Amino acid sequence: LIEALADESARVREQAAWALGRLDARQAVPVLSRAVSDADARVREQASWALGKIEDRGALPALIAAMKDGSDNVREQAAWALGRLEDASAVDALVAGLSDADANVREQSAWALGRIESRASTRALANALEDANANVRQQAAWALGRIEDSSATESLIGAVSDDNANVREQAAWALGKIGDERAVDALAGALDDANANVREQAAWALGRLT
């Protein structure tokens, strides 16, 4: 399979990368890292997935570089893989990913930052609560809850009034995780939200704060 990553057919190389990921083939990490620079975008995407599946930090340089790939799918997969590796050296690349032109890359970058739990990403994630895409805003709220940095409290209080119910629910959860009493009034107001999931999460969060 490792030799197949050098096959003349891109489809063979892609399938070999997938198989190596499925097998958690740690010995293939150097070759898969090189495959992240393959001429074919599908191969690069699959190699990034495989490296995330294997979870070997030796792949970090290749995956960080892949955050600047010309393919949206490759950048998205690289962000996912970096989240799996949970290494703080990827924070800068993932923070940059929060400003990517592609919403899926921004969403996956927020998820990865939540996995890494570095307070160095708090401000960028708080800004992402204003993203035009609701999935990105929801994922940013989740990440901030994972990081538990009270400096995000005011931004999350604003997100409790988001137009999207999923964002409001996730913001309420994050405020409960952070435990800052400044959120009490906003969470109390969320008990009257039109969405039952938001009301439930607000009640849980208030129980954590009081």
Summary of the structure (lengths in Angstrom):
residues: 210
radius of gyration: 19.2
end to end distance: 56.7
largest distance: 63.3
contacts: 784
relative contact order: 0.08
helix: 77%
strand: 0%
